[in-house]
Amino acid sequence: MARKRMIDPGFWMDEKLGMCEPLARLLFAGLISQADDEGRLPGRPALLRSLIFPYDETITSDMVQGWLEQLMERNLIVVYTVDNQTYIQVRNFLKHQTIKKPQPSKYPAPPVHPESDQKGNSVGNQFGTGSEPVAPKRKEEKRKEEKRKE
């Protein structure tokens, strides 16, 4: 489900993102707004086209797929498959988004063991162990910080 998200002004100055086509950059902003509280969302190009570009009849699913590939090549997202379903993990999502009341993701985490994504890139264990959600870890760090202040 889409959430209200903030886009940091540095988003527009990011060199990796700046090397993408303008509509790939817009897609990336759309991925951020459509992602759940752990930065995950379904990764089917046709669905993404309908969610992010609903009124743009000239934009095709193949175009969205090409822009996803640009984002993958620049290590901005990970596209992975679990049980024959394609998902996207926005890299560093929680580093750039502050979630006040995080909800656990209903989508599976990227694979824990080093495997390859659709482009043959190693997915590894960049988003947690897969058995524990990323958001509660952040919550625990905040609790520890509050205890130190007391």
PyMOL commands that place a pseudoatom at each C-alpha (Angstrom):
pseudoatom trace, name=CA, resn=MET, resi=1, chain=A, elem=C, hetatm=0, pos=[0.000, 0.000, 0.000]
pseudoatom trace, name=CA, resn=ALA, resi=2, chain=A, elem=C, hetatm=0, pos=[1.319, 3.448, -0.881]
pseudoatom trace, name=CA, resn=ARG, resi=3, chain=A, elem=C, hetatm=0, pos=[2.437, 5.651, 1.989]
pseudoatom trace, name=CA, resn=LYS, resi=4, chain=A, elem=C, hetatm=0, pos=[3.224, 9.306, 2.372]
pseudoatom trace, name=CA, resn=ARG, resi=5, chain=A, elem=C, hetatm=0, pos=[6.964, 9.556, 1.885]
pseudoatom trace, name=CA, resn=MET, resi=6, chain=A, elem=C, hetatm=0, pos=[9.445, 12.394, 1.991]
pseudoatom trace, name=CA, resn=ILE, resi=7, chain=A, elem=C, hetatm=0, pos=[11.970, 12.831, -0.787]
pseudoatom trace, name=CA, resn=ASP, resi=8, chain=A, elem=C, hetatm=0, pos=[15.249, 14.232, 0.506]
pseudoatom trace, name=CA, resn=PRO, resi=9, chain=A, elem=C, hetatm=0, pos=[16.544, 17.185, -1.546]
pseudoatom trace, name=CA, resn=GLY, resi=10, chain=A, elem=C, hetatm=0, pos=[19.761, 15.177, -2.055]
pseudoatom trace, name=CA, resn=PHE, resi=11, chain=A, elem=C, hetatm=0, pos=[17.712, 12.696, -4.093]
pseudoatom trace, name=CA, resn=TRP, resi=12, chain=A, elem=C, hetatm=0, pos=[17.976, 14.986, -7.119]
pseudoatom trace, name=CA, resn=MET, resi=13, chain=A, elem=C, hetatm=0, pos=[21.750, 15.385, -6.729]
pseudoatom trace, name=CA, resn=ASP, resi=14, chain=A, elem=C, hetatm=0, pos=[22.578, 11.666, -6.419]
pseudoatom trace, name=CA, resn=GLU, resi=15, chain=A, elem=C, hetatm=0, pos=[25.123, 10.843, -9.132]
pseudoatom trace, name=CA, resn=LYS, resi=16, chain=A, elem=C, hetatm=0, pos=[24.034, 7.224, -9.618]
pseudoatom trace, name=CA, resn=LEU, resi=17, chain=A, elem=C, hetatm=0, pos=[20.431, 8.279, -10.012]
pseudoatom trace, name=CA, resn=GLY, resi=18, chain=A, elem=C, hetatm=0, pos=[21.436, 11.224, -12.179]
pseudoatom trace, name=CA, resn=MET, resi=19, chain=A, elem=C, hetatm=0, pos=[22.948, 8.822, -14.714]
pseudoatom trace, name=CA, resn=CYS, resi=20, chain=A, elem=C, hetatm=0, pos=[19.506, 7.295, -15.295]
pseudoatom trace, name=CA, resn=GLU, resi=21, chain=A, elem=C, hetatm=0, pos=[16.990, 8.545, -17.830]
pseudoatom trace, name=CA, resn=PRO, resi=22, chain=A, elem=C, hetatm=0, pos=[14.596, 11.153, -16.389]
pseudoatom trace, name=CA, resn=LEU, resi=23, chain=A, elem=C, hetatm=0, pos=[11.635, 8.762, -16.393]
pseudoatom trace, name=CA, resn=ALA, resi=24, chain=A, elem=C, hetatm=0, pos=[13.751, 6.128, -14.599]
pseudoatom trace, name=CA, resn=ARG, resi=25, chain=A, elem=C, hetatm=0, pos=[14.336, 8.736, -11.875]
pseudoatom trace, name=CA, resn=LEU, resi=26, chain=A, elem=C, hetatm=0, pos=[10.603, 9.373, -11.682]
pseudoatom trace, name=CA, resn=LEU, resi=27, chain=A, elem=C, hetatm=0, pos=[10.025, 5.616, -11.471]
pseudoatom trace, name=CA, resn=PHE, resi=28, chain=A, elem=C, hetatm=0, pos=[12.488, 5.426, -8.561]
pseudoatom trace, name=CA, resn=ALA, resi=29, chain=A, elem=C, hetatm=0, pos=[10.608, 8.175, -6.693]
pseudoatom trace, name=CA, resn=GLY, resi=30, chain=A, elem=C, hetatm=0, pos=[7.426, 6.223, -7.389]
pseudoatom trace, name=CA, resn=LEU, resi=31, chain=A, elem=C, hetatm=0, pos=[8.977, 3.024, -6.031]
pseudoatom trace, name=CA, resn=ILE, resi=32, chain=A, elem=C, hetatm=0, pos=[9.795, 4.847, -2.801]
pseudoatom trace, name=CA, resn=SER, resi=33, chain=A, elem=C, hetatm=0, pos=[6.220, 6.066, -2.459]
pseudoatom trace, name=CA, resn=GLN, resi=34, chain=A, elem=C, hetatm=0, pos=[4.723, 2.651, -3.271]
pseudoatom trace, name=CA, resn=ALA, resi=35, chain=A, elem=C, hetatm=0, pos=[7.082, 0.619, -1.056]
pseudoatom trace, name=CA, resn=ASP, resi=36, chain=A, elem=C, hetatm=0, pos=[5.974, -0.708, 2.309]
pseudoatom trace, name=CA, resn=ASP, resi=37, chain=A, elem=C, hetatm=0, pos=[7.662, 0.258, 5.589]
pseudoatom trace, name=CA, resn=GLU, resi=38, chain=A, elem=C, hetatm=0, pos=[10.629, -2.019, 4.868]
pseudoatom trace, name=CA, resn=GLY, resi=39, chain=A, elem=C, hetatm=0, pos=[11.160, -0.740, 1.320]
pseudoatom trace, name=CA, resn=ARG, resi=40, chain=A, elem=C, hetatm=0, pos=[9.599, -3.719, -0.485]
pseudoatom trace, name=CA, resn=LEU, resi=41, chain=A, elem=C, hetatm=0, pos=[6.951, -3.941, -3.158]
pseudoatom trace, name=CA, resn=PRO, resi=42, chain=A, elem=C, hetatm=0, pos=[5.790, -6.226, -5.963]
pseudoatom trace, name=CA, resn=GLY, resi=43, chain=A, elem=C, hetatm=0, pos=[8.116, -5.993, -8.964]
pseudoatom trace, name=CA, resn=ARG, resi=44, chain=A, elem=C, hetatm=0, pos=[5.930, -6.733, -11.981]
pseudoatom trace, name=CA, resn=PRO, resi=45, chain=A, elem=C, hetatm=0, pos=[6.484, -4.004, -14.605]
pseudoatom trace, name=CA, resn=ALA, resi=46, chain=A, elem=C, hetatm=0, pos=[2.812, -3.985, -15.685]
pseudoatom trace, name=CA, resn=LEU, resi=47, chain=A, elem=C, hetatm=0, pos=[1.667, -3.378, -12.097]
pseudoatom trace, name=CA, resn=LEU, resi=48, chain=A, elem=C, hetatm=0, pos=[4.292, -0.689, -11.537]
pseudoatom trace, name=CA, resn=ARG, resi=49, chain=A, elem=C, hetatm=0, pos=[3.264, 1.020, -14.776]
pseudoatom trace, name=CA, resn=SER, resi=50, chain=A, elem=C, hetatm=0, pos=[-0.350, 1.103, -13.605]
pseudoatom trace, name=CA, resn=LEU, resi=51, chain=A, elem=C, hetatm=0, pos=[0.547, 2.424, -10.123]
pseudoatom trace, name=CA, resn=ILE, resi=52, chain=A, elem=C, hetatm=0, pos=[3.189, 5.009, -11.018]
pseudoatom trace, name=CA, resn=PHE, resi=53, chain=A, elem=C, hetatm=0, pos=[2.177, 6.085, -14.531]
pseudoatom trace, name=CA, resn=PRO, resi=54, chain=A, elem=C, hetatm=0, pos=[-1.621, 5.542, -14.540]
pseudoatom trace, name=CA, resn=TYR, resi=55, chain=A, elem=C, hetatm=0, pos=[-2.476, 8.287, -17.040]
pseudoatom trace, name=CA, resn=ASP, resi=56, chain=A, elem=C, hetatm=0, pos=[0.461, 7.855, -19.409]
pseudoatom trace, name=CA, resn=GLU, resi=57, chain=A, elem=C, hetatm=0, pos=[-0.847, 5.633, -22.187]
pseudoatom trace, name=CA, resn=THR, resi=58, chain=A, elem=C, hetatm=0, pos=[2.411, 5.879, -24.132]
pseudoatom trace, name=CA, resn=ILE, resi=59, chain=A, elem=C, hetatm=0, pos=[4.426, 4.268, -21.314]
pseudoatom trace, name=CA, resn=THR, resi=60, chain=A, elem=C, hetatm=0, pos=[4.625, 0.498, -21.709]
pseudoatom trace, name=CA, resn=SER, resi=61, chain=A, elem=C, hetatm=0, pos=[5.565, -2.304, -19.348]
pseudoatom trace, name=CA, resn=ASP, resi=62, chain=A, elem=C, hetatm=0, pos=[8.678, -2.882, -21.478]
pseudoatom trace, name=CA, resn=MET, resi=63, chain=A, elem=C, hetatm=0, pos=[9.747, 0.713, -20.868]
pseudoatom trace, name=CA, resn=VAL, resi=64, chain=A, elem=C, hetatm=0, pos=[9.255, 0.245, -17.115]
pseudoatom trace, name=CA, resn=GLN, resi=65, chain=A, elem=C, hetatm=0, pos=[11.348, -2.948, -17.314]
pseudoatom trace, name=CA, resn=GLY, resi=66, chain=A, elem=C, hetatm=0, pos=[14.145, -1.006, -19.005]
pseudoatom trace, name=CA, resn=TRP, resi=67, chain=A, elem=C, hetatm=0, pos=[14.082, 1.670, -16.315]
pseudoatom trace, name=CA, resn=LEU, resi=68, chain=A, elem=C, hetatm=0, pos=[14.121, -1.002, -13.588]
pseudoatom trace, name=CA, resn=GLU, resi=69, chain=A, elem=C, hetatm=0, pos=[17.240, -2.434, -15.236]
pseudoatom trace, name=CA, resn=GLN, resi=70, chain=A, elem=C, hetatm=0, pos=[18.889, 1.009, -15.106]
pseudoatom trace, name=CA, resn=LEU, resi=71, chain=A, elem=C, hetatm=0, pos=[18.100, 1.230, -11.386]
pseudoatom trace, name=CA, resn=MET, resi=72, chain=A, elem=C, hetatm=0, pos=[19.430, -2.309, -10.796]
pseudoatom trace, name=CA, resn=GLU, resi=73, chain=A, elem=C, hetatm=0, pos=[22.651, -1.586, -12.720]
pseudoatom trace, name=CA, resn=ARG, resi=74, chain=A, elem=C, hetatm=0, pos=[23.272, 1.404, -10.461]
pseudoatom trace, name=CA, resn=ASN, resi=75, chain=A, elem=C, hetatm=0, pos=[22.597, -0.662, -7.328]
pseudoatom trace, name=CA, resn=LEU, resi=76, chain=A, elem=C, hetatm=0, pos=[19.583, 1.423, -6.300]
pseudoatom trace, name=CA, resn=ILE, resi=77, chain=A, elem=C, hetatm=0, pos=[17.180, -1.520, -6.135]
pseudoatom trace, name=CA, resn=VAL, resi=78, chain=A, elem=C, hetatm=0, pos=[17.318, -5.293, -5.911]
pseudoatom trace, name=CA, resn=VAL, resi=79, chain=A, elem=C, hetatm=0, pos=[14.867, -7.308, -7.976]
pseudoatom trace, name=CA, resn=TYR, resi=80, chain=A, elem=C, hetatm=0, pos=[14.398, -10.846, -6.659]
pseudoatom trace, name=CA, resn=THR, resi=81, chain=A, elem=C, hetatm=0, pos=[12.013, -13.763, -6.995]
pseudoatom trace, name=CA, resn=VAL, resi=82, chain=A, elem=C, hetatm=0, pos=[10.411, -15.812, -4.229]
pseudoatom trace, name=CA, resn=ASP, resi=83, chain=A, elem=C, hetatm=0, pos=[7.893, -18.569, -5.060]
pseudoatom trace, name=CA, resn=ASN, resi=84, chain=A, elem=C, hetatm=0, pos=[7.721, -17.412, -8.691]
pseudoatom trace, name=CA, resn=GLN, resi=85, chain=A, elem=C, hetatm=0, pos=[6.721, -13.881, -7.642]
pseudoatom trace, name=CA, resn=THR, resi=86, chain=A, elem=C, hetatm=0, pos=[8.937, -10.899, -8.426]
pseudoatom trace, name=CA, resn=TYR, resi=87, chain=A, elem=C, hetatm=0, pos=[9.645, -8.291, -5.757]
pseudoatom trace, name=CA, resn=ILE, resi=88, chain=A, elem=C, hetatm=0, pos=[11.724, -5.152, -5.406]
pseudoatom trace, name=CA, resn=GLN, resi=89, chain=A, elem=C, hetatm=0, pos=[13.756, -4.036, -2.408]
pseudoatom trace, name=CA, resn=VAL, resi=90, chain=A, elem=C, hetatm=0, pos=[14.695, -0.353, -2.457]
pseudoatom trace, name=CA, resn=ARG, resi=91, chain=A, elem=C, hetatm=0, pos=[18.278, -0.288, -1.210]
pseudoatom trace, name=CA, resn=ASN, resi=92, chain=A, elem=C, hetatm=0, pos=[19.002, 1.843, 1.864]
pseudoatom trace, name=CA, resn=PHE, resi=93, chain=A, elem=C, hetatm=0, pos=[15.284, 2.548, 2.242]
pseudoatom trace, name=CA, resn=LEU, resi=94, chain=A, elem=C, hetatm=0, pos=[15.308, 2.830, 6.039]
pseudoatom trace, name=CA, resn=LYS, resi=95, chain=A, elem=C, hetatm=0, pos=[18.452, 4.918, 5.928]
pseudoatom trace, name=CA, resn=HIS, resi=96, chain=A, elem=C, hetatm=0, pos=[16.501, 7.618, 4.093]
pseudoatom trace, name=CA, resn=GLN, resi=97, chain=A, elem=C, hetatm=0, pos=[12.957, 7.149, 5.413]
pseudoatom trace, name=CA, resn=THR, resi=98, chain=A, elem=C, hetatm=0, pos=[11.874, 7.606, 9.020]
pseudoatom trace, name=CA, resn=ILE, resi=99, chain=A, elem=C, hetatm=0, pos=[8.925, 5.375, 9.783]
pseudoatom trace, name=CA, resn=LYS, resi=100, chain=A, elem=C, hetatm=0, pos=[7.061, 6.382, 12.960]
pseudoatom trace, name=CA, resn=LYS, resi=101, chain=A, elem=C, hetatm=0, pos=[4.904, 3.286, 13.363]
pseudoatom trace, name=CA, resn=PRO, resi=102, chain=A, elem=C, hetatm=0, pos=[6.499, 0.620, 11.157]
pseudoatom trace, name=CA, resn=GLN, resi=103, chain=A, elem=C, hetatm=0, pos=[4.381, -2.264, 9.970]
pseudoatom trace, name=CA, resn=PRO, resi=104, chain=A, elem=C, hetatm=0, pos=[6.059, -5.563, 9.101]
pseudoatom trace, name=CA, resn=SER, resi=105, chain=A, elem=C, hetatm=0, pos=[6.333, -6.210, 5.404]
pseudoatom trace, name=CA, resn=LYS, resi=106, chain=A, elem=C, hetatm=0, pos=[3.840, -8.606, 3.878]
pseudoatom trace, name=CA, resn=TYR, resi=107, chain=A, elem=C, hetatm=0, pos=[6.400, -9.304, 1.148]
pseudoatom trace, name=CA, resn=PRO, resi=108, chain=A, elem=C, hetatm=0, pos=[9.293, -11.713, 1.621]
pseudoatom trace, name=CA, resn=ALA, resi=109, chain=A, elem=C, hetatm=0, pos=[12.775, -10.369, 2.227]
pseudoatom trace, name=CA, resn=PRO, resi=110, chain=A, elem=C, hetatm=0, pos=[15.450, -10.805, -0.407]
pseudoatom trace, name=CA, resn=PRO, resi=111, chain=A, elem=C, hetatm=0, pos=[17.163, -14.202, -0.137]
pseudoatom trace, name=CA, resn=VAL, resi=112, chain=A, elem=C, hetatm=0, pos=[19.539, -14.567, 2.797]
pseudoatom trace, name=CA, resn=HIS, resi=113, chain=A, elem=C, hetatm=0, pos=[22.111, -16.674, 0.997]
pseudoatom trace, name=CA, resn=PRO, resi=114, chain=A, elem=C, hetatm=0, pos=[24.208, -15.079, -1.712]
pseudoatom trace, name=CA, resn=GLU, resi=115, chain=A, elem=C, hetatm=0, pos=[22.224, -15.723, -4.835]
pseudoatom trace, name=CA, resn=SER, resi=116, chain=A, elem=C, hetatm=0, pos=[21.847, -13.852, -8.054]
pseudoatom trace, name=CA, resn=ASP, resi=117, chain=A, elem=C, hetatm=0, pos=[19.129, -11.445, -8.986]
pseudoatom trace, name=CA, resn=GLN, resi=118, chain=A, elem=C, hetatm=0, pos=[17.727, -11.222, -12.501]
pseudoatom trace, name=CA, resn=LYS, resi=119, chain=A, elem=C, hetatm=0, pos=[20.863, -9.429, -13.742]
pseudoatom trace, name=CA, resn=GLY, resi=120, chain=A, elem=C, hetatm=0, pos=[23.251, -11.957, -12.166]
pseudoatom trace, name=CA, resn=ASN, resi=121, chain=A, elem=C, hetatm=0, pos=[24.243, -9.568, -9.361]
pseudoatom trace, name=CA, resn=SER, resi=122, chain=A, elem=C, hetatm=0, pos=[24.823, -11.038, -5.925]
pseudoatom trace, name=CA, resn=VAL, resi=123, chain=A, elem=C, hetatm=0, pos=[21.940, -10.222, -3.607]
pseudoatom trace, name=CA, resn=GLY, resi=124, chain=A, elem=C, hetatm=0, pos=[23.670, -11.345, -0.408]
pseudoatom trace, name=CA, resn=ASN, resi=125, chain=A, elem=C, hetatm=0, pos=[22.478, -10.396, 3.054]
pseudoatom trace, name=CA, resn=GLN, resi=126, chain=A, elem=C, hetatm=0, pos=[22.201, -6.624, 2.722]
pseudoatom trace, name=CA, resn=PHE, resi=127, chain=A, elem=C, hetatm=0, pos=[18.767, -6.138, 4.271]
pseudoatom trace, name=CA, resn=GLY, resi=128, chain=A, elem=C, hetatm=0, pos=[18.876, -8.184, 7.466]
pseudoatom trace, name=CA, resn=THR, resi=129, chain=A, elem=C, hetatm=0, pos=[18.828, -11.907, 7.940]
pseudoatom trace, name=CA, resn=GLY, resi=130, chain=A, elem=C, hetatm=0, pos=[15.523, -12.448, 6.221]
pseudoatom trace, name=CA, resn=SER, resi=131, chain=A, elem=C, hetatm=0, pos=[14.085, -13.975, 9.390]
pseudoatom trace, name=CA, resn=GLU, resi=132, chain=A, elem=C, hetatm=0, pos=[13.933, -10.678, 11.243]
pseudoatom trace, name=CA, resn=PRO, resi=133, chain=A, elem=C, hetatm=0, pos=[12.388, -7.510, 9.839]
pseudoatom trace, name=CA, resn=VAL, resi=134, chain=A, elem=C, hetatm=0, pos=[14.692, -4.543, 9.372]
pseudoatom trace, name=CA, resn=ALA, resi=135, chain=A, elem=C, hetatm=0, pos=[12.367, -1.988, 11.014]
pseudoatom trace, name=CA, resn=PRO, resi=136, chain=A, elem=C, hetatm=0, pos=[12.281, -3.546, 14.538]
pseudoatom trace, name=CA, resn=LYS, resi=137, chain=A, elem=C, hetatm=0, pos=[16.090, -3.483, 14.617]
pseudoatom trace, name=CA, resn=ARG, resi=138, chain=A, elem=C, hetatm=0, pos=[15.903, 0.256, 14.093]
pseudoatom trace, name=CA, resn=LYS, resi=139, chain=A, elem=C, hetatm=0, pos=[13.255, 0.509, 16.819]
pseudoatom trace, name=CA, resn=GLU, resi=140, chain=A, elem=C, hetatm=0, pos=[15.564, -1.291, 19.247]
pseudoatom trace, name=CA, resn=GLU, resi=141, chain=A, elem=C, hetatm=0, pos=[18.389, 1.144, 18.471]
pseudoatom trace, name=CA, resn=LYS, resi=142, chain=A, elem=C, hetatm=0, pos=[16.046, 4.064, 19.200]
pseudoatom trace, name=CA, resn=ARG, resi=143, chain=A, elem=C, hetatm=0, pos=[15.025, 2.521, 22.556]
pseudoatom trace, name=CA, resn=LYS, resi=144, chain=A, elem=C, hetatm=0, pos=[18.680, 2.118, 23.544]
pseudoatom trace, name=CA, resn=GLU, resi=145, chain=A, elem=C, hetatm=0, pos=[19.348, 5.739, 22.625]
pseudoatom trace, name=CA, resn=GLU, resi=146, chain=A, elem=C, hetatm=0, pos=[16.404, 6.931, 24.737]
pseudoatom trace, name=CA, resn=LYS, resi=147, chain=A, elem=C, hetatm=0, pos=[17.638, 4.891, 27.721]
pseudoatom trace, name=CA, resn=ARG, resi=148, chain=A, elem=C, hetatm=0, pos=[21.075, 6.496, 27.423]
pseudoatom trace, name=CA, resn=LYS, resi=149, chain=A, elem=C, hetatm=0, pos=[19.477, 9.962, 27.543]
pseudoatom trace, name=CA, resn=GLU, resi=150, chain=A, elem=C, hetatm=0, pos=[17.711, 9.089, 30.807]
for i in range(1, 150): cmd.bond("trace and resi %d" % i, "trace and resi %d" % (i + 1))
show_as sticks, trace
zoom trace
